Amino acid sequence: MLRAGSFFVVDDMIVGGGTMLRAAKACREHGARAVHTLAAHGLFSPAAGELFSGDVIDTVTVTDSAAPFDNQWPGMDDRLTVLSVAGLFAETIRRLHEGGSISDLLEFSRAAGG
């Protein structure tokens, strides 16, 4: 069995969380001591509560690209991180309006670790 520290599971969105849970369980079965999940869009249907319970997933990180969610589950405050994309969207709109380069913006984001 592979002994590893942290595993990171990345997907485009989380709705019910089933895909993330299956991936996290597979990581644990292969020796992961911690599993962190990341997604661009946190849509979170009522079924997503399972992401924040138990000990399969340590953290859930999403952006605020989707409408705010009202669901609250036990453990959510301790495990969920929401990152803002407002600045990136605003700069993209500004560049489009002024004829600037979106490619340069994306290169800057990569160089800055974003």
N, C-alpha and C positions, 0 to 999 in steps of 0.2 A: 504494500500500500504506500502510495506517495505521501510523504509528510511535508506539509506545506503550511505556511503562515496564513496570509489572507488571500482569498479569491475575490475577484471583482466580476460581477455579472452585469453586462450592459445590454440594454434593449432600447428600442425607439419609444415605447410607451408602456405604462402599467395601467391596466384597467381593473381586472379582477385579481391579478397577481399570480395566477396559476403557473404561468411560464417561469416567472422568477422563483417561485417556490420549488418547482421541479428541478430547476438548474441549481438552486442553493442546496437542495437535498443531495443531488449528485456530487456537488463539491464536497459536502460533509462526508459522504461515503468514501471519497477519495482522499480524505485526510485534512481537509481545510479546518483550521482552527477558528477562522472568522470568515464570514461571507458578507460582502458589501454589494448592494445592488444600485445601479445607476440607470436612469432613463431620461430622455429629453422631455417627455410629456407624462405628467402624473394625473391621470384621469380619475382613478380610484372609485370604482363602483362599490356598493355595499359589501361585496364579496372580498374586497381587498383588506379587510380587517385582519385576516389570517397572516398577512405580512408582518404585522406589528405584535403578534402574539407568539409565544413559543421561543425557541432558541435556534431556529434554523437560519434566520437572517439577522445580522447585527445592525446594519444601517440601510436606509433607503434614501437615495438622493435623486431629486428631480428638479426641473426648472419650473418657473412660473409661466410657462408658455401657454398653458391651458387655464380655463376659468378656475377660480378658487373652488375648492371642494369643501363641503360642509360636514362631511363625515368625520367623526372623532372616534378613535378606538383606543383601548388601553395600550399603553406603550408607544403610541404614535409620537408624542412630544419628545420622547427620549431617542427615537430612532430616525425620525424624518428630518431631512435637510432640504430646504427649497432655495435654489439659487436663482437670482434675478437675471433675466435676459433683456430687460428694458433698455439698458444702455446700448447693447449690440443692435437691437431693433431700431432704436432712435438714430444711431449713426448710419445704419443701412439706409433708412428713409432719407436722411439728410444727403447722403452721397448720391442716391438715385435722383433726388430733386435737383441737385447741383451738378449732375453729370460726373460725379466722382467715381472712383474705382472700388467696386465691391471686392474684387480679387485682392487688392492691396489690403483691404480691411481684414479679410480672412487670413492673409499672410501675417499681418500684425498680431491677430489673435493667437495664431499658432506659436509665433515667436515669444509672445508674452505668457505662454503656458495656458492659454484659454482654449 
